[in-house]
Amino acid sequence: MRPDRIEDLDGSAAEHDEDGSPSLTSAEQAPPERPAEAALRPRGLAEFVGQQVVRDQLSLVLDAATARGRSPEHVLLSGPPGLGKTTLAMIIAAELGAPLRITSGPAIQHAGDLAAILSSLDEGEVLFIDEIHRLARPAEEMLYIAMEDFRVDVVVGKGVGATSIPLDLPPFTAVGATTRAGLLPAPLRDRFGFIGHLDFYAPEELREVVRRSAARLEIEVDEEAAVEISTRSRGTPRIANRLLRRVRDWALVRGSGKLDLAAAREALRVYEVDARGLDRLDRAVLAALCGRFAGGPVGLSTLAVAVGEEIETVETMIEPYLVREGFLLRTPRGRAAAPAAWTHLGLEAPEGPEGTAPMLGRF
């Protein structure tokens, strides 16, 4: 086996928009970002910042498998995009000294596609399937058997003349990643021996990510600048690294070349990322909700039309963070502005019935 061999079978990462151009504060990955992100990825569990519980558990699984001289059990990593699922898959392969094969659920639309991948695996190899919940159903059923019995049944021919040929596979480790664990079929989920959920990062953990990434980029960042970047990164390392690169660019082109607090604030002002991590589109949604619709409730489709975006963009890229930070409320009658939204926009919120919080009296 060749530990340094990493193959990307579909040539693309699963975590990016259809147009490949996420906003600065999107946790999705655009194809042009891959080289920059690859340079900043930690190479081992000891270098990985945050996710202490998952790290400890995963370290135990890998150490035990190494001591037994066998491949570790299959691993499932779940959580929002940008938290390090792909990085952990690469670390698993590195810790085992094994090759890594990379593909994604949307790239495997037929059982034959998966059979071709599985039949070419070497003993001990790590197969990483990103967005595994998007596998086609025939491929899921084939993966069940491959993960449990290390065998695939290849069907040759059609109709009454079809013949099933069993093909034994060498022991391998499947690592699945998903941003929507609830969509993963129970039979497939049960085949994973270890399931780890990645949570959003605390500000102090993101500061460490920023300092570590700055060292990798061979630039010096002031502690105050690291704090400023981390607090605007939505608890996501991918966003923190992206903001760090943009601050570096501003400091080199328009500043003194030093990444200090002034440079961080001015760069993030240019890129329209405010102190709470909201970008232009986030604020447009809140402004439409509070201004045009008096705080709501309003339907998601109407809100999307008001800001000139697709419904899916608002629902998957904008709404989750606004809800998590207490700016937006999801109600049976539609979306509504929380008191924090009015305050953040500098607007005076109308009072609800009997002096209750804005709009809450309507639900």
C-alpha positions in Angstrom: 0.0 0.0 0.0 1.1 3.6 -0.6 0.2 5.8 2.3 0.8 9.0 0.3 -1.8 8.0 -2.4 -5.0 10.0 -2.3 -7.5 9.5 -5.1 -10.5 11.7 -5.7 -12.8 9.5 -7.8 -15.3 12.1 -8.9 -12.9 15.1 -9.1 -15.1 17.3 -6.9 -16.0 17.9 -3.3 -19.6 17.5 -2.3 -19.7 20.6 -0.1 -20.1 23.5 -2.6 -22.9 25.4 -4.3 -24.0 24.5 -7.8 -22.4 27.6 -9.2 -19.2 26.9 -7.1 -19.2 30.4 -5.6 -20.4 30.5 -2.0 -20.4 33.8 -0.1 -17.6 34.7 2.2 -19.5 33.5 5.3 -20.8 30.3 3.7 -19.6 27.1 5.2 -19.8 25.5 1.7 -16.5 24.9 -0.2 -15.9 26.2 -3.7 -13.6 24.3 -6.1 -11.0 27.2 -6.3 -10.6 27.0 -2.5 -9.4 23.4 -2.4 -5.6 24.1 -2.8 -5.7 26.8 -0.1 -7.7 24.6 2.3 -5.5 21.6 1.6 -2.4 23.6 2.7 -4.1 24.5 6.0 -5.4 21.0 6.9 -3.8 19.4 10.0 -2.0 16.2 9.2 -2.7 14.2 12.5 -5.1 14.1 15.4 -2.6 15.9 17.6 -2.8 18.9 15.3 -6.5 18.9 14.9 -8.1 21.7 16.9 -11.4 21.3 18.7 -13.9 18.4 18.7 -12.2 17.0 21.8 -14.7 14.3 22.5 -14.7 13.0 18.9 -10.9 13.2 18.8 -10.5 11.1 21.9 -13.0 8.5 20.8 -11.5 8.3 17.4 -8.0 8.0 18.7 -9.0 5.1 20.9 -10.6 3.3 17.9 -7.5 3.8 15.7 -5.0 2.8 18.4 -7.0 -0.3 19.2 -7.2 -1.4 15.6 -3.4 -0.8 15.1 -2.7 -2.8 18.2 -4.7 -5.7 16.8 -3.1 -5.4 13.4 -6.5 -5.1 11.7 -8.5 -2.4 9.9 -10.6 -0.3 12.2 -14.4 -0.4 12.2 -16.2 1.8 9.7 -16.6 5.5 10.7 -19.5 7.9 10.2 -18.9 11.6 10.7 -21.9 13.9 10.9 -22.3 17.6 11.4 -22.7 20.9 9.5 -20.3 21.7 6.6 -16.9 23.2 7.3 -16.2 21.6 10.6 -13.6 19.1 9.5 -15.2 15.9 8.4 -13.1 15.6 5.3 -10.0 16.6 7.3 -10.7 13.8 9.8 -11.1 11.3 7.0 -7.7 12.2 5.7 -6.2 12.1 9.3 -7.7 8.5 9.7 -5.8 7.4 6.6 -2.6 9.1 7.8 -2.8 7.7 11.3 -3.2 4.2 9.8 -0.5 4.7 7.2 -3.0 3.7 4.5 -4.1 5.0 1.1 -7.2 7.2 0.9 -9.8 6.9 -1.8 -12.2 9.8 -2.0 -15.6 10.0 -3.6 -19.1 11.4 -2.9 -22.7 10.1 -2.7 -23.9 12.1 -5.7 -21.1 10.7 -7.9 -22.3 7.1 -7.3 -25.6 6.8 -9.1 -25.5 3.1 -10.0 -24.4 0.0 -8.2 -21.9 -0.7 -10.9 -20.1 2.6 -10.1 -19.7 1.4 -6.5 -18.7 -2.1 -7.5 -15.9 -0.7 -9.6 -14.6 1.4 -6.7 -14.8 -1.4 -4.2 -13.2 -4.1 -6.4 -10.2 -1.9 -6.9 -9.5 -1.3 -3.1 -6.3 -2.6 -1.6 -6.2 -4.3 1.8 -6.5 -1.7 4.6 -7.4 1.1 2.3 -9.7 3.9 3.6 -12.7 4.7 1.4 -14.1 8.2 2.1 -17.7 8.8 0.9 -18.8 12.4 1.3 -22.5 13.2 1.6 -23.1 9.5 2.0 -26.8 10.1 2.5 -27.1 11.0 -1.2 -26.1 7.5 -2.4 -28.5 5.9 -4.9 -30.6 3.1 -3.3 -29.0 0.2 -5.3 -25.6 1.5 -4.3 -26.7 1.6 -0.6 -27.7 -2.0 -0.7 -24.4 -3.0 -2.2 -22.5 -1.0 0.4 -24.4 -2.8 3.2 -22.9 -6.1 2.2 -19.5 -4.8 1.4 -19.1 -3.1 4.8 -20.4 -6.2 6.7 -19.2 -9.2 4.8 -16.4 -7.6 2.6 -18.2 -9.0 -0.5 -20.0 -7.7 -3.5 -22.3 -9.5 -5.9 -21.8 -8.5 -9.5 -24.8 -9.2 -11.7 -23.8 -10.3 -15.3 -26.5 -10.3 -18.0 -30.2 -9.4 -17.9 -33.5 -11.1 -17.3 -33.7 -14.9 -16.8 -30.1 -15.3 -18.0 -28.7 -12.9 -15.4 -26.0 -14.4 -13.2 -24.7 -13.2 -9.8 -21.0 -13.5 -9.3 -19.8 -13.1 -5.7 -16.5 -11.1 -5.4 -14.6 -11.1 -2.2 -13.1 -7.8 -1.1 -10.0 -7.2 1.1 -10.7 -5.7 4.5 -11.1 -1.9 4.2 -12.4 1.0 6.3 -15.3 3.0 5.0 -15.5 6.6 6.3 -18.8 8.3 5.6 -19.6 12.0 6.1 -23.0 13.6 6.1 -24.5 17.0 6.8 -27.9 15.5 7.2 -27.6 12.4 9.4 -31.4 12.0 9.6 -31.6 11.1 5.9 -29.2 8.2 6.3 -31.1 4.9 6.1 -31.0 3.0 9.4 -29.5 -0.2 7.9 -26.6 1.7 6.5 -26.1 3.7 9.7 -26.0 0.5 11.7 -23.0 -0.8 9.7 -20.8 1.9 11.2 -18.9 0.9 14.3 -18.1 4.4 15.3 -20.4 7.5 14.8 -19.0 10.9 15.7 -21.0 14.2 15.6 -19.1 17.4 15.0 -20.4 20.5 16.8 -19.8 24.2 16.1 -16.5 25.6 17.5 -16.2 27.8 20.5 -14.5 31.2 19.9 -11.4 30.2 21.8 -11.0 27.1 19.6 -11.4 29.2 16.5 -8.7 31.6 17.7 -6.4 28.6 17.9 -7.4 27.7 14.3 -6.7 31.2 13.1 -3.2 31.2 14.9 -2.3 27.8 13.5 -3.5 28.7 10.0 -1.5 32.0 10.1 1.6 30.0 11.0 1.0 27.7 8.0 0.6 30.7 5.8 3.8 32.2 7.2 2.2 35.4 8.4 2.0 37.0 11.8 -1.4 37.8 13.2 -2.0 39.8 16.4 -4.0 38.3 19.2 -6.7 41.0 18.9 -7.0 40.3 15.1 -7.3 36.6 15.7 -10.1 37.3 18.2 -11.9 39.6 15.7 -11.7 37.0 13.0 -12.8 34.1 15.2 -15.9 36.0 16.5 -17.1 36.6 13.0 -16.6 33.1 11.7 -19.9 31.5 12.7 -18.3 28.8 14.8 -16.8 27.2 11.6 -13.1 26.7 10.9 -13.6 26.9 7.1 -15.0 30.4 7.4 -12.3 31.4 9.8 -9.6 30.3 7.4 -11.4 32.1 4.5 -11.7 35.3 6.5 -8.0 35.1 7.5 -7.0 34.9 3.9 -9.1 37.9 3.0 -7.6 39.9 5.9 -4.2 38.9 4.7 -5.0 40.1 1.2 -6.2 43.5 2.5 -3.2 43.9 4.7 -0.8 43.2 1.8 -2.5 45.3 -0.8 -4.0 48.2 1.2 -2.5 48.0 4.6 1.0 47.9 6.1 1.3 44.1 5.6 0.6 43.5 9.3 -2.4 41.6 10.4 -3.5 43.7 13.4 -7.0 44.6 14.7 -7.3 47.6 12.5 -6.5 45.6 9.4 -9.0 42.8 10.4 -11.8 45.3 11.0 -11.2 47.2 7.8 -10.9 44.1 5.7 -14.1 42.6 7.0 -15.9 45.9 6.5 -14.8 45.8 2.9 -16.2 42.3 2.6 -19.4 43.3 4.5 -19.0 40.8 7.3 -20.3 42.5 10.5 -19.4 41.9 14.1 -21.9 39.0 14.5 -20.7 37.3 11.3 -23.7 38.4 9.2 -22.9 39.2 5.6 -24.9 41.4 3.1 -27.4 38.7 2.2 -28.1 37.8 5.9 -28.8 41.5 6.6 -30.9 41.8 3.5 -33.2 39.0 4.8 -33.5 40.6 8.2 -34.1 44.0 6.6 -36.8 42.7 4.4 -38.5 40.8 7.3 -38.4 43.8 9.6 -39.0 46.5 7.0 -41.3 45.2 4.3 -43.2 42.6 6.4 -43.2 44.4 9.8 -41.4 41.5 11.5 -43.6 38.7 9.9 -44.6 36.0 10.0 -44.0 35.6 6.2 -43.7 32.6 4.0 -40.3 31.4 3.0 -41.0 31.7 -0.7 -42.2 35.3 -0.3 -39.1 36.2 1.8 -36.8 34.7 -0.9 -38.5 36.7 -3.7 -38.1 39.9 -1.6 -34.3 39.5 -1.4 -33.9 38.1 -5.0 -32.6 34.7 -4.0 -33.7 31.1 -4.5 -35.8 29.5 -1.8 -33.1 26.8 -1.3 -30.4 29.4 -0.8 -32.4 31.2 1.9 -33.4 27.9 3.6 -30.1 26.1 3.6 -27.4 28.9 3.6 -29.0 31.8 5.4 -31.7 30.7 7.7 -29.8 28.1 9.8 -27.3 30.7 11.2 -30.0 33.3 11.8 -32.1 30.9 13.7 -29.1 29.6 15.7 -28.1 33.1 16.7 -31.6 34.1 17.7 -32.3 36.6 14.8 -35.0 34.6 13.1 -38.0 32.5 14.3 -39.5 29.6 12.4 -43.2 29.4 13.2 -46.1 27.4 11.8 -47.2 30.6 10.0 -43.9 31.4 8.5 -40.6 33.2 9.4 -40.6 36.0 11.9 -38.0 38.4 13.2 -36.8 37.9 16.8 -36.1 40.9 19.0 -32.4 40.5 18.3 -33.0 41.2 14.6 -34.5 44.6 15.3 -31.7 45.5 17.7 -29.0 44.4 15.2 -30.4 46.5 12.4 -30.8 49.5 14.7 -34.5 49.5 14.4 -37.2 50.0 17.0 -39.3 46.9 17.4 -43.1 47.2 17.7 -44.6 45.8 20.8 -46.8 42.8 20.7 -50.1 42.4 22.5 -49.9 43.3 26.2 -46.3 44.4 26.0 -44.9 41.1 24.8 -41.8 40.7 22.7 -42.2 41.9 19.1 -44.4 39.7 16.9 -44.4 36.8 19.4 -48.0 37.6 20.4 -49.1 36.7 16.9 -48.3 33.0 17.2 
